[in-house]
């Protein structure tokens, strides 16, 4: 019985998550953070030491 209630709650949650991902992809902001440096993203504050 408790499992059925849990599944009942998960279904709408999964639908909302899918809708949010679709909207984010349409705006181009779904796949992680922007790249640093010359790739059009923010410039890094510190240079990595080699």
Secondary structure, DSSP 8 states (H G I E B T S, - for coil): -HHHHHHHHHHHHHHHHHHHHHHHHHHT--SSS---STTSS---SS----
